[in-house]
Structures are given as structure tokens and as C-alpha cells.
Amino acid sequence: MSNASSLIYAIGGDHAGFPLKSVVTQTLTDQHLQIVDCGAHDETSSDFPDFALAVGEAIRSGKADRGILVCGSGVGVSVAANKIPGIRAALCHDCYSARQGVEHDDMNVLCIGARIIGPELAMECIRAFLGARYTPSERHARRLAKLLEIEQRFMKS
């Protein structure tokens, strides 16, 4: 995880994601990574959009550089996070997508489904995400600029 220790990571998830979020948070803390815990803090029924918003706001405000979101499938937090301007979230259950999403698309939030993958695979995906850096080659930069243009156009509406 090159340079991963210099970044701050916001992590959040609902009640379905809480057990995996707890494992991830403890593992990253044990690795001396800086974590902003956006909840949930137990398995009491909760709503995934609240945690997607908290992680997105942490990134937008500069309190965190990237985020990790966990819910039952990972789909809900992904959809919710992508409603926030400046957030590029993706559901990844494999290491290639977790790494490539950052390198090619400047993804800043990794979404995981706690009911889909277990802690070992989740941590492999997270390590790939944390270790990846955006590579602004001409084609990647062109595509990212188009994404940002779409976002700006609809923010004006």
C-alpha cells in the first residue's frame, strides 16, 4: 500500500455492513492508517443513505481523502454515494476493479457488500483500492473530464 498511510479514510456502513465494517476498521487501525468512522456503531437497523452521505461529506470537506462504504449488497451505498457531487463510488468485489477504478477513473469511494463477500476478500479489495493511484494518462484524463462535465451540467439544473 504505497503512500496509503499518508491518506485519511472515511468508513461507513449500515446495520447489514456493520460486522464487516468493524473488521475492516480494526484491521486498518492496526495498520496505523487514519480512519474517520462515520458509523454505524452497532447492528441496530439503520439507513444506508445516511452513511453514504457522511462518508461523502467527509471527503468533500477534506476531512478524508477516500472512503469505504459497506452495506448488505454494496449496491445501495454505491447508488447513494454517487448522488454526491465529487464522489466517484463503485461496487467492487474483486481486486482488479478496486485497483483499476482508482487508476483509470479516479474512484474515491470503494463500496462492498458484506453479505456478498467475506472479510478476507474484502480486505484484499481494500488493499488494492488503498494502494492504487490515479494515472492521468491522456485517455484517462479525457474520460474523467467528461464525467466531471456531466456532473457539472446536472448540478446547474
Backbone as JSON, one array per atom type, in Angstrom:
{
  "sequence": "MSNASSLIYAIGGDHAGFPLKSVVTQTLTDQHLQIVDCGAHDETSSDFPDFALAVGEAIRSGKADRGILVCGSGVGVSVAANKIPGIRAALCHDCYSARQGVEHDDMNVLCIGARIIGPELAMECIRAFLGARYTPSERHARRLAKLLEIEQRFMKS",
  "N": [[0.83, -1.18, 0.0], [1.48, 1.55, -1.1], [2.11, 4.81, -0.04], [-0.39, 4.8, 1.13], [-0.62, 5.14, 3.84], [-0.41, 7.84, 4.28], [-2.78, 9.0, 3.69], [-6.19, 9.82, 4.62], [-8.96, 7.94, 5.59], [-12.41, 7.69, 5.24], [-14.91, 5.73, 6.67], [-17.88, 3.88, 6.46], [-21.08, 2.39, 7.08], [-24.2, 0.6, 7.01], [-26.47, -1.2, 9.25], [-26.4, -3.81, 8.2], [-23.92, -3.9, 7.07], [-22.33, -3.52, 9.25], [-20.92, -5.64, 10.81], [-18.8, -6.45, 9.02], [-17.68, -3.94, 8.48], [-16.68, -3.35, 10.99], [-14.59, -5.2, 11.25], [-12.96, -4.39, 9.12], [-12.38, -1.72, 9.89], [-10.95, -2.17, 12.28], [-8.77, -3.65, 11.31], [-7.54, -1.8, 9.55], [-6.94, 0.23, 11.35], [-5.16, -1.14, 13.01], [-3.1, -1.27, 11.23], [-2.13, 1.22, 11.36], [-3.38, 3.2, 9.89], [-5.12, 6.22, 9.16], [-8.36, 6.74, 10.2], [-11.67, 7.85, 9.69], [-14.47, 7.29, 11.33], [-17.61, 6.89, 10.28], [-19.87, 5.67, 11.22], [-22.25, 2.96, 10.89], [-22.53, 2.21, 14.41], [-23.33, -0.04, 15.6], [-25.47, -2.96, 15.28], [-28.09, -2.12, 15.09], [-31.03, -1.46, 13.28], [-30.59, 0.59, 10.48], [-30.21, 3.26, 8.05], [-28.81, 3.06, 4.89], [-28.33, 5.37, 3.15], [-27.7, 7.46, 4.91], [-25.13, 6.93, 5.84], [-23.63, 6.85, 3.53], [-23.86, 9.51, 2.8], [-22.52, 10.71, 4.98], [-19.88, 9.74, 4.66], [-19.34, 10.75, 2.1], [-19.55, 13.52, 2.6], [-17.42, 13.82, 4.38], [-15.27, 13.43, 2.67], [-15.67, 15.48, 0.76], [-15.39, 17.73, 2.4], [-12.76, 17.64, 3.07], [-11.92, 16.28, 5.29], [-11.37, 13.67, 4.92], [-9.6, 11.65, 2.54], [-10.32, 9.54, 0.89], [-12.95, 7.03, 0.67], [-14.66, 4.23, 2.21], [-17.39, 2.19, 1.88], [-19.9, 0.11, 3.28], [-22.56, -2.06, 2.91], [-25.36, -4.33, 2.92], [-25.51, -5.49, 0.24], [-23.88, -3.75, -1.1], [-24.76, -2.28, -3.19], [-26.72, -0.3, -2.58], [-25.3, 1.66, -1.02], [-23.5, 2.44, -2.95], [-25.1, 3.57, -4.98], [-26.25, 5.68, -3.51], [-23.96, 7.17, -2.68], [-22.97, 8.06, -5.12], [-24.68, 10.09, -5.76], [-23.71, 12.35, -4.66], [-22.04, 15.26, -5.42], [-18.77, 15.19, -6.78], [-18.08, 12.77, -5.74], [-16.98, 9.61, -6.63], [-17.97, 6.64, -6.72], [-17.75, 3.07, -6.52], [-18.96, -0.23, -6.75], [-17.15, -2.94, -5.83], [-16.06, -6.19, -5.96], [-13.82, -7.53, -6.5], [-10.26, -7.57, -6.86], [-9.04, -6.45, -9.12], [-10.93, -4.6, -10.22], [-11.17, -2.85, -8.04], [-8.64, -1.71, -7.93], [-8.22, -0.78, -10.59], [-10.36, 0.97, -10.89], [-9.57, 3.18, -9.42], [-7.1, 3.84, -10.66], [-7.79, 4.37, -13.38], [-10.25, 5.79, -13.37], [-10.28, 7.54, -11.28], [-11.61, 6.84, -8.94], [-13.01, 7.43, -5.77], [-14.35, 6.32, -3.67], [-14.82, 3.19, -2.33], [-17.1, 0.59, -2.54], [-18.63, -2.08, -0.83], [-20.23, -5.23, -0.53], [-21.37, -6.68, 2.3], [-22.8, -9.0, 2.65], [-22.14, -10.39, 0.49], [-19.39, -10.84, -0.01], [-16.7, -12.17, 1.96], [-14.65, -11.33, 4.89], [-11.88, -11.71, 4.25], [-11.6, -11.57, 1.39], [-12.73, -9.06, 1.1], [-10.82, -7.46, 2.43], [-8.64, -7.87, 0.72], [-9.56, -6.57, -1.59], [-9.8, -4.0, -0.56], [-7.13, -3.44, 0.1], [-6.09, -3.35, -2.5], [-7.48, -1.11, -3.49], [-6.6, 0.9, -1.68], [-3.89, 0.98, -2.26], [-3.74, 1.89, -4.84], [-3.25, 4.48, -7.3], [-4.41, 7.3, -9.08], [-3.82, 7.44, -12.53], [-3.09, 9.78, -14.63], [-3.17, 9.49, -17.58], [-3.49, 10.5, -21.04], [-5.91, 9.47, -22.15], [-7.3, 8.62, -19.86], [-7.53, 11.01, -18.41], [-9.04, 12.5, -20.23], [-11.46, 11.1, -20.24], [-12.21, 11.29, -17.55], [-12.54, 14.04, -17.38], [-14.82, 14.3, -18.98], [-16.68, 12.96, -17.38], [-16.75, 14.69, -15.17], [-17.74, 16.95, -16.44], [-20.34, 16.12, -17.11], [-21.39, 15.84, -14.52], [-21.23, 18.54, -13.63], [-22.99, 19.77, -15.46], [-25.5, 18.77, -14.71], [-25.65, 19.64, -12.12], [-26.18, 22.28, -12.38], [-28.79, 22.36, -13.19]],
  "CA": [[0.0, 0.0, 0.0], [2.35, 2.7, -1.19], [1.53, 6.1, 0.32], [-1.72, 4.66, 1.72], [-0.6, 5.59, 5.22], [-0.46, 9.29, 4.36], [-4.14, 9.42, 3.42], [-7.2, 9.61, 5.65], [-10.05, 7.17, 5.01], [-13.71, 7.68, 5.91], [-15.55, 4.43, 6.52], [-19.24, 3.87, 6.96], [-21.95, 1.31, 6.64], [-25.42, 0.42, 7.78], [-26.51, -2.35, 10.16], [-26.01, -5.03, 7.48], [-22.49, -3.82, 6.84], [-21.61, -3.27, 10.5], [-19.9, -6.64, 11.2], [-17.63, -6.35, 8.15], [-17.09, -2.61, 8.72], [-15.91, -3.44, 12.24], [-13.35, -5.93, 10.94], [-12.15, -3.51, 8.27], [-11.91, -0.6, 10.7], [-9.92, -2.65, 13.2], [-7.6, -4.03, 10.52], [-6.87, -0.59, 9.07], [-6.4, 0.9, 12.54], [-3.98, -1.92, 13.4], [-2.04, -0.95, 10.26], [-1.8, 2.62, 11.64], [-3.98, 4.1, 8.92], [-6.02, 7.18, 9.78], [-9.75, 6.41, 9.87], [-12.8, 8.64, 10.18], [-15.57, 6.34, 11.43], [-18.88, 7.59, 10.04], [-20.97, 4.82, 11.66], [-22.98, 2.71, 12.13], [-21.71, 1.77, 15.53], [-23.89, -1.31, 16.08], [-26.33, -3.62, 14.29], [-29.44, -1.6, 15.11], [-31.48, -1.12, 11.94], [-30.22, 1.95, 10.07], [-30.43, 3.53, 6.63], [-27.53, 3.23, 4.19], [-28.03, 6.7, 2.6], [-27.12, 8.32, 5.93], [-23.69, 6.66, 5.95], [-23.04, 7.28, 2.26], [-23.77, 10.96, 2.91], [-21.47, 11.05, 5.96], [-18.58, 9.48, 4.04], [-19.19, 11.73, 1.02], [-19.29, 14.84, 3.2], [-16.05, 13.8, 4.93], [-14.36, 13.61, 1.54], [-15.87, 16.83, 0.19], [-14.92, 18.74, 3.35], [-11.33, 17.49, 3.26], [-11.61, 15.5, 6.49], [-10.88, 12.37, 4.44], [-9.16, 11.64, 1.14], [-11.08, 8.5, 0.21], [-13.92, 6.39, 1.54], [-15.07, 2.84, 2.08], [-18.77, 2.02, 2.33], [-20.31, -1.29, 3.37], [-23.94, -2.39, 3.26], [-25.59, -5.75, 2.65], [-25.1, -5.86, -1.12], [-22.97, -2.74, -1.62], [-25.44, -1.52, -4.24], [-27.38, 0.87, -2.02], [-24.33, 2.71, -0.68], [-22.91, 2.91, -4.21], [-26.07, 4.48, -5.6], [-26.38, 6.88, -2.67], [-22.72, 7.95, -2.71], [-22.81, 8.69, -6.42], [-25.55, 11.27, -5.83], [-22.98, 13.46, -4.07], [-21.06, 15.81, -6.37], [-17.37, 14.96, -6.44], [-17.87, 11.39, -5.3], [-16.96, 8.59, -7.68], [-18.04, 5.4, -5.95], [-18.01, 1.86, -7.3], [-19.1, -1.51, -6.07], [-16.07, -3.81, -6.29], [-15.87, -7.43, -5.22], [-12.59, -8.15, -6.99], [-9.12, -6.67, -6.7], [-8.77, -5.73, -10.36], [-11.84, -3.45, -10.3], [-10.85, -1.93, -6.95], [-7.41, -1.0, -8.32], [-8.42, -0.12, -11.88], [-11.29, 2.08, -10.7], [-8.78, 4.34, -8.98], [-6.08, 4.19, -11.65], [-8.36, 4.88, -14.63], [-11.44, 6.62, -13.21], [-10.11, 8.37, -10.09], [-12.62, 6.44, -7.96], [-12.59, 7.84, -4.43], [-15.08, 5.55, -2.66], [-14.97, 1.76, -2.6], [-18.32, 0.04, -1.93], [-18.53, -3.53, -0.66], [-21.4, -5.91, 0.01], [-20.98, -7.56, 3.4], [-23.49, -10.28, 2.5], [-21.69, -10.96, -0.78], [-18.02, -11.34, 0.16], [-16.25, -12.27, 3.34], [-13.63, -10.38, 5.32], [-10.58, -11.88, 3.59], [-11.68, -10.98, 0.06], [-12.97, -7.62, 1.29], [-9.54, -6.82, 2.74], [-7.82, -7.88, -0.5], [-10.08, -5.49, -2.43], [-9.47, -2.74, 0.1], [-5.7, -3.21, -0.09], [-5.91, -2.92, -3.89], [-8.02, 0.25, -3.54], [-5.74, 1.8, -0.93], [-2.57, 1.07, -2.89], [-3.83, 2.41, -6.21], [-3.21, 5.92, -7.53], [-4.91, 7.72, -10.39], [-2.78, 7.63, -13.54], [-3.74, 10.7, -15.57], [-2.78, 9.43, -18.98], [-4.36, 11.33, -21.87], [-7.26, 8.89, -22.29], [-7.97, 8.63, -18.55], [-7.85, 12.41, -18.11], [-10.13, 12.91, -21.14], [-12.7, 10.46, -19.77], [-12.57, 11.89, -16.26], [-13.06, 15.38, -17.68], [-16.19, 14.13, -19.46], [-17.51, 12.64, -16.21], [-16.91, 15.91, -14.39], [-18.61, 17.82, -17.23], [-21.71, 15.63, -16.91], [-21.76, 16.2, -13.15], [-21.45, 19.98, -13.59], [-24.17, 20.13, -16.24], [-26.71, 18.45, -13.96], [-25.68, 20.43, -10.89], [-26.74, 23.58, -12.76], [-30.23, 22.24, -13.46]],
  "C": [[0.88, 1.25, 0.0], [1.58, 3.99, -0.94], [0.14, 6.0, 0.93], [-1.76, 5.21, 3.14], [-0.66, 7.1, 5.36], [-1.86, 9.84, 4.11], [-5.04, 9.14, 4.61], [-8.41, 8.97, 4.98], [-11.3, 7.28, 5.88], [-14.33, 6.32, 5.65], [-16.93, 4.49, 7.14], [-20.02, 2.7, 6.41], [-23.15, 1.18, 7.55], [-25.34, -0.82, 8.66], [-26.06, -3.64, 9.47], [-24.51, -5.06, 7.23], [-21.66, -3.73, 8.11], [-20.58, -4.35, 10.86], [-18.64, -6.56, 10.33], [-16.93, -5.01, 8.34], [-16.23, -2.65, 9.98], [-14.57, -4.13, 12.01], [-12.41, -5.04, 10.13], [-11.56, -2.36, 9.08], [-10.79, -1.03, 11.62], [-8.64, -3.0, 12.45], [-6.83, -2.8, 10.05], [-6.26, 0.2, 10.22], [-5.14, 0.19, 13.01], [-2.8, -1.66, 12.47], [-1.65, 0.53, 10.34], [-2.28, 3.57, 10.54], [-4.96, 5.0, 9.64], [-7.44, 6.95, 9.26], [-10.68, 7.45, 10.47], [-13.99, 7.69, 10.17], [-16.89, 7.09, 11.36], [-20.09, 6.76, 10.46], [-21.33, 3.8, 10.6], [-22.04, 2.15, 13.19], [-22.27, 0.52, 16.19], [-24.82, -1.86, 14.99], [-27.79, -3.21, 14.38], [-29.82, -1.15, 13.7], [-31.2, 0.35, 11.63], [-30.34, 2.06, 8.56], [-29.13, 3.85, 5.92], [-27.3, 4.62, 3.61], [-27.37, 7.63, 3.63], [-25.6, 8.16, 6.01], [-22.97, 7.03, 4.67], [-22.86, 8.8, 2.28], [-22.64, 11.37, 3.85], [-20.08, 10.84, 5.36], [-18.33, 10.5, 2.93], [-18.87, 13.12, 1.55], [-17.89, 14.92, 3.8], [-15.03, 14.02, 3.82], [-14.47, 15.02, 0.99], [-15.32, 17.93, 1.1], [-13.41, 18.69, 3.56], [-10.94, 16.76, 4.52], [-11.08, 14.12, 6.15], [-10.52, 12.5, 2.97], [-9.97, 10.67, 0.3], [-12.04, 7.87, 1.21], [-14.14, 4.93, 1.22], [-16.47, 2.75, 2.66], [-19.16, 0.55, 2.27], [-21.79, -1.36, 3.73], [-24.14, -3.86, 2.9], [-25.09, -6.19, 1.29], [-24.0, -4.95, -1.66], [-23.62, -1.84, -2.66], [-26.03, -0.23, -3.68], [-26.41, 1.99, -1.7], [-23.67, 3.27, -1.93], [-23.83, 3.91, -4.89], [-26.15, 5.78, -4.82], [-25.13, 7.75, -2.76], [-22.56, 8.68, -4.03], [-23.76, 9.85, -6.67], [-24.82, 12.52, -5.35], [-21.95, 13.98, -5.07], [-19.63, 15.6, -5.87], [-17.06, 13.56, -5.97], [-17.97, 10.47, -6.51], [-16.83, 7.25, -6.96], [-18.31, 4.22, -6.87], [-18.08, 0.66, -6.39], [-18.06, -2.45, -6.65], [-15.95, -5.02, -5.37], [-14.69, -8.21, -5.76], [-11.49, -7.11, -6.96], [-8.84, -5.86, -7.96], [-9.64, -4.47, -10.44], [-11.51, -2.41, -9.24], [-9.61, -1.11, -7.29], [-7.64, -0.17, -9.58], [-9.37, 1.06, -11.76], [-10.6, 3.34, -10.23], [-7.85, 4.78, -10.09], [-6.66, 4.85, -12.9], [-9.44, 5.92, -14.43], [-11.38, 7.55, -12.0], [-11.22, 8.11, -9.06], [-12.13, 6.83, -6.57], [-13.38, 7.16, -3.32], [-15.25, 4.12, -3.16], [-16.2, 1.27, -1.84], [-18.23, -1.48, -1.94], [-19.83, -4.06, -0.07], [-21.01, -6.93, 1.05], [-21.65, -8.93, 3.31], [-23.06, -11.01, 1.23], [-20.29, -11.57, -0.65], [-17.65, -11.34, 1.63], [-15.11, -11.32, 3.64], [-12.29, -10.51, 4.58], [-10.59, -11.26, 2.2], [-11.92, -9.48, 0.16], [-11.65, -6.91, 1.56], [-8.6, -6.84, 1.54], [-8.25, -6.75, -1.43], [-9.7, -4.13, -1.85], [-7.99, -2.44, -0.06], [-5.41, -2.76, -1.52], [-6.36, -1.47, -4.07], [-7.06, 1.24, -2.88], [-4.39, 2.01, -1.61], [-2.57, 1.7, -4.26], [-3.78, 3.94, -6.22], [-3.71, 6.2, -8.94], [-3.73, 7.96, -11.32], [-3.36, 8.49, -14.67], [-3.16, 10.66, -16.98], [-3.8, 10.21, -19.79], [-5.78, 10.76, -21.93], [-8.0, 8.89, -20.95], [-8.41, 10.04, -18.19], [-9.02, 12.89, -18.97], [-11.46, 12.35, -20.63], [-13.15, 11.04, -18.44], [-13.13, 13.29, -16.48], [-14.51, 15.3, -18.18], [-17.13, 13.79, -18.31], [-17.79, 13.9, -15.39], [-17.82, 16.91, -15.11], [-20.08, 17.41, -17.08], [-22.21, 16.04, -15.53], [-22.09, 17.69, -13.07], [-22.72, 20.39, -14.32], [-25.44, 19.88, -15.42], [-26.78, 19.15, -12.61], [-26.29, 21.8, -11.16], [-28.24, 23.54, -12.94], [-31.07, 22.45, -12.22]]
}
